[in-house]
Amino acid sequence: MGKLVRDLIPDIIERSGRTPHVRLLGEAEYVDALHSKLLEEAEELRTADPNSRLEEAADVYEVLLAIAQTLDVDIADVAAAADAKRAERGGFERRIWLEA
């Protein structure tokens, strides 16, 4: 069982004297792997200590950039869609919890 890694990870592994075992994913596998990676990175952000939160948020952002690319949209389009939804439904600034 493997996992999706950043593009330079195999080079880093080689420079450490080890041999990475890699394969390139097809489009459908890649999209599935990105969605799994997003959940992984979101969980790491959720459990990160205060000193690591920025780095973990950057990882979430990097995966989101890749997902946007698979959707053939620019990250600016994602931001614009978020702005429109915020204007219509609000954001999360008020910290409202809706009881079931």
VMD Tcl script that draws the C-alpha trace (Angstrom):
set ca {
  {0.00 0.00 0.00}
  {1.42 3.34 -0.98}
  {0.43 6.96 -0.92}
  {0.51 10.05 -3.06}
  {3.63 12.11 -2.38}
  {5.01 15.42 -3.52}
  {6.95 15.38 -6.80}
  {10.41 15.76 -5.27}
  {10.07 13.04 -2.63}
  {11.61 10.30 -4.83}
  {14.67 12.55 -5.40}
  {14.97 13.18 -1.67}
  {14.78 9.43 -1.01}
  {17.50 8.77 -3.62}
  {19.77 11.45 -2.13}
  {19.47 9.67 1.22}
  {20.91 6.53 -0.39}
  {17.66 4.61 -0.65}
  {15.73 3.49 -3.72}
  {12.17 4.76 -4.08}
  {9.64 2.40 -5.62}
  {7.17 4.53 -7.54}
  {4.59 4.38 -10.28}
  {2.60 7.09 -12.02}
  {-1.14 7.13 -11.40}
  {-3.78 7.23 -14.07}
  {-6.29 10.07 -14.01}
  {-9.01 8.29 -11.99}
  {-6.48 6.89 -9.48}
  {-4.90 10.34 -9.18}
  {-8.23 12.02 -8.36}
  {-9.02 9.35 -5.76}
  {-5.52 9.69 -4.29}
  {-5.89 13.48 -4.09}
  {-9.17 13.16 -2.21}
  {-7.56 10.72 0.23}
  {-4.56 13.03 0.57}
  {-6.86 15.97 1.33}
  {-8.44 14.02 4.20}
  {-4.98 12.97 5.45}
  {-3.64 16.53 5.38}
  {-6.82 17.95 6.96}
  {-6.47 15.48 9.84}
  {-2.81 16.44 10.26}
  {-3.87 20.11 10.40}
  {-6.58 19.29 12.94}
  {-4.12 17.55 15.27}
  {-1.10 19.79 14.68}
  {0.55 21.65 17.51}
  {0.46 25.45 17.22}
  {3.99 25.61 15.78}
  {3.11 23.25 12.91}
  {-0.29 24.60 11.90}
  {0.94 26.93 9.16}
  {2.94 24.15 7.50}
  {-0.01 21.76 7.74}
  {-2.37 24.40 6.33}
  {0.07 24.83 3.44}
  {-0.13 21.08 2.78}
  {-3.94 21.26 2.65}
  {-3.66 24.22 0.27}
  {-1.21 22.36 -1.99}
  {-3.59 19.42 -2.30}
  {-6.48 21.80 -2.98}
  {-4.43 23.40 -5.78}
  {-3.91 19.98 -7.34}
  {-7.61 19.11 -7.04}
  {-8.55 22.42 -8.70}
  {-6.17 21.59 -11.54}
  {-7.89 18.22 -12.08}
  {-11.20 20.10 -12.29}
  {-9.62 22.43 -14.87}
  {-10.29 25.46 -12.72}
  {-7.92 28.09 -11.43}
  {-7.55 28.51 -7.68}
  {-8.79 32.08 -8.20}
  {-12.04 30.56 -9.50}
  {-12.28 28.47 -6.33}
  {-11.75 31.63 -4.26}
  {-14.40 33.48 -6.29}
  {-16.88 30.61 -5.78}
  {-16.12 30.71 -2.05}
  {-16.69 34.48 -2.01}
  {-20.04 34.06 -3.77}
  {-21.14 31.33 -1.38}
  {-20.03 33.43 1.60}
  {-22.08 36.37 0.30}
  {-25.14 34.13 -0.04}
  {-24.82 31.90 3.03}
  {-22.16 33.52 5.20}
  {-18.81 32.25 6.37}
  {-17.81 30.73 9.67}
  {-16.56 33.81 11.53}
  {-19.44 33.87 14.04}
  {-18.71 30.29 15.18}
  {-22.36 29.24 15.04}
  {-23.08 25.63 16.03}
  {-26.49 24.33 14.89}
  {-27.83 21.78 17.35}
  {-29.40 18.67 15.81}
}
mol new
graphics top color blue
foreach p $ca { graphics top sphere $p radius 0.5 }
foreach p [lrange $ca 0 end-1] q [lrange $ca 1 end] { graphics top cylinder $p $q radius 0.2 }
display resetview
